[in-house]
């Protein structure tokens, strides 16, 4: 079973993500901020991280950069999510193929995850 970590400070978004993806057979862990996400990464084998960009404290881009610096995590498939990604133009241009807009259209997300995670 593939495991996904979803990071979003919006509790309803976390709940919806978990409900839709677990219905499709994924194991989903949620975190409201990156400190909790790091704890989950230490204890679970995560196949995909999906993070909101606009998080309190450390934003999703900074967290992604941290993940890329960690040799044990740098190969995890990564998706960015945002409803308003103003100020992150350069990063989103570089990673436009890994960006999903909010509200999330779950059939498209599930199709994308199935494609990406079946190649792991």
LUMLO-731892 format. One record per residue (C-alpha): residue number from 1; x, y negated, z negated. Coordinates in Angstrom, 2 decimals. Layout:
BEGIN
+-----+---------+---------+---------+
|   i |       x |       y |       z |
+-----+---------+---------+---------+
| NUM |       X |       Y |       Z |
...
+-----+---------+---------+---------+
***
This chain:
BEGIN
+-----+---------+---------+---------+
|   i |       x |       y |       z |
+-----+---------+---------+---------+
|   1 |    0.00 |    0.00 |    0.00 |
|   2 |    1.43 |   -3.38 |    1.04 |
|   3 |    1.66 |   -5.99 |   -1.69 |
|   4 |    1.00 |   -9.69 |   -1.20 |
|   5 |    1.74 |  -12.58 |   -3.51 |
|   6 |   -0.59 |  -15.57 |   -3.07 |
|   7 |    0.37 |  -18.86 |   -4.72 |
|   8 |   -2.25 |  -21.60 |   -5.02 |
|   9 |   -3.20 |  -23.93 |   -7.86 |
|  10 |   -6.86 |  -23.62 |   -6.82 |
|  11 |   -8.44 |  -20.75 |   -8.78 |
|  12 |  -11.28 |  -20.28 |   -6.28 |
|  13 |   -8.83 |  -20.00 |   -3.40 |
|  14 |   -6.91 |  -17.34 |   -5.33 |
|  15 |  -10.09 |  -15.40 |   -6.03 |
|  16 |  -11.27 |  -15.50 |   -2.41 |
|  17 |   -7.84 |  -14.48 |   -1.11 |
|  18 |   -7.70 |  -11.57 |   -3.55 |
|  19 |  -11.25 |  -10.40 |   -2.76 |
|  20 |  -10.83 |  -10.48 |    1.03 |
|  21 |   -7.38 |   -8.91 |    1.13 |
|  22 |   -8.02 |   -6.19 |   -1.43 |
|  23 |  -11.11 |   -5.20 |    0.55 |
|  24 |   -8.69 |   -4.60 |    3.46 |
|  25 |   -6.48 |   -2.32 |    1.37 |
|  26 |   -3.78 |   -4.75 |    0.21 |
|  27 |   -2.63 |   -5.11 |   -3.39 |
|  28 |   -2.78 |   -8.84 |   -4.20 |
|  29 |   -1.04 |  -10.75 |   -6.96 |
|  30 |   -1.94 |  -14.38 |   -7.52 |
|  31 |   -0.06 |  -17.23 |   -9.17 |
|  32 |   -1.07 |  -20.83 |   -9.80 |
|  33 |    2.52 |  -22.07 |   -9.73 |
|  34 |    5.96 |  -20.92 |   -8.71 |
|  35 |    7.23 |  -20.06 |  -12.20 |
|  36 |    4.61 |  -17.31 |  -12.41 |
|  37 |    5.39 |  -16.27 |   -8.83 |
|  38 |    9.05 |  -15.73 |   -9.76 |
|  39 |    8.01 |  -13.46 |  -12.64 |
|  40 |    5.85 |  -11.40 |  -10.28 |
|  41 |    8.70 |  -11.13 |   -7.77 |
|  42 |   10.98 |   -9.74 |  -10.49 |
|  43 |    8.63 |   -6.91 |  -11.42 |
|  44 |    6.84 |   -6.04 |   -8.14 |
|  45 |    7.95 |   -5.10 |   -4.62 |
|  46 |    6.28 |   -7.85 |   -2.60 |
|  47 |    5.89 |   -7.48 |    1.18 |
|  48 |    4.42 |  -10.93 |    1.89 |
|  49 |    4.29 |  -14.27 |    0.13 |
|  50 |    1.56 |  -16.70 |    1.11 |
|  51 |    1.84 |  -20.08 |   -0.57 |
|  52 |   -0.02 |  -23.33 |   -0.57 |
|  53 |    2.36 |  -26.15 |    0.31 |
|  54 |    0.93 |  -28.72 |   -2.08 |
|  55 |    1.59 |  -27.12 |   -5.44 |
|  56 |    2.18 |  -29.01 |   -8.70 |
|  57 |    5.75 |  -29.08 |  -10.05 |
|  58 |    7.57 |  -27.25 |   -7.23 |
|  59 |    5.87 |  -27.34 |   -3.81 |
|  60 |    5.60 |  -24.34 |   -1.50 |
|  61 |    8.41 |  -25.52 |    0.78 |
|  62 |   10.90 |  -25.77 |   -2.09 |
|  63 |    9.80 |  -22.33 |   -3.30 |
|  64 |   10.32 |  -20.91 |    0.20 |
|  65 |   13.81 |  -22.40 |    0.28 |
|  66 |   14.57 |  -20.79 |   -3.08 |
|  67 |   13.28 |  -17.41 |   -1.84 |
|  68 |   15.53 |  -17.64 |    1.22 |
|  69 |   18.56 |  -18.18 |   -1.02 |
|  70 |   17.88 |  -14.96 |   -2.96 |
|  71 |   19.35 |  -11.96 |   -1.15 |
|  72 |   16.79 |   -9.56 |   -2.63 |
|  73 |   13.81 |  -11.63 |   -1.40 |
|  74 |   14.92 |  -13.29 |    1.83 |
|  75 |   13.39 |  -10.60 |    4.08 |
|  76 |    9.87 |  -10.99 |    2.63 |
|  77 |    7.37 |  -12.16 |    5.26 |
|  78 |    6.27 |  -15.69 |    4.41 |
|  79 |    3.16 |  -17.72 |    5.29 |
|  80 |    2.42 |  -21.34 |    4.42 |
|  81 |   -1.13 |  -22.54 |    3.76 |
|  82 |   -2.37 |  -26.12 |    3.53 |
|  83 |   -5.40 |  -28.24 |    4.16 |
|  84 |   -3.31 |  -31.41 |    4.29 |
|  85 |    0.38 |  -30.96 |    4.98 |
|  86 |    1.26 |  -34.63 |    5.38 |
|  87 |    4.94 |  -35.27 |    4.72 |
|  88 |    6.10 |  -31.79 |    5.68 |
|  89 |    6.25 |  -32.33 |    9.46 |
|  90 |    9.84 |  -31.16 |    9.97 |
|  91 |    9.45 |  -27.97 |    7.96 |
|  92 |    6.11 |  -27.14 |    9.57 |
|  93 |    7.56 |  -27.72 |   13.03 |
|  94 |   10.33 |  -25.24 |   12.22 |
|  95 |    7.84 |  -22.71 |   10.79 |
|  96 |    4.71 |  -23.44 |   12.81 |
|  97 |    4.24 |  -19.74 |   13.56 |
|  98 |    3.97 |  -19.09 |    9.83 |
|  99 |    1.43 |  -21.79 |    9.00 |
| 100 |   -2.28 |  -21.31 |    8.29 |
| 101 |   -4.71 |  -24.17 |    7.76 |
| 102 |   -7.27 |  -24.31 |    4.98 |
| 103 |   -9.97 |  -23.33 |    4.73 |
| 104 |   -8.56 |  -19.92 |    5.56 |
| 105 |  -10.40 |  -17.98 |    8.25 |
| 106 |   -9.89 |  -14.53 |    6.76 |
| 107 |  -10.46 |  -12.39 |    9.88 |
| 108 |   -7.54 |  -14.17 |   11.60 |
| 109 |   -5.37 |  -13.93 |    8.49 |
| 110 |   -6.08 |  -10.22 |    8.10 |
| 111 |   -5.28 |   -9.59 |   11.76 |
| 112 |   -2.00 |  -11.46 |   11.38 |
| 113 |   -1.03 |   -9.63 |    8.19 |
| 114 |   -1.90 |   -6.24 |    9.67 |
| 115 |    0.33 |   -7.00 |   12.64 |
| 116 |    3.26 |   -8.35 |   10.62 |
| 117 |    3.20 |   -5.93 |    7.71 |
| 118 |    2.78 |   -2.80 |    9.79 |
| 119 |    6.18 |   -3.63 |   11.29 |
| 120 |    7.91 |   -3.59 |    7.89 |
+-----+---------+---------+---------+
***
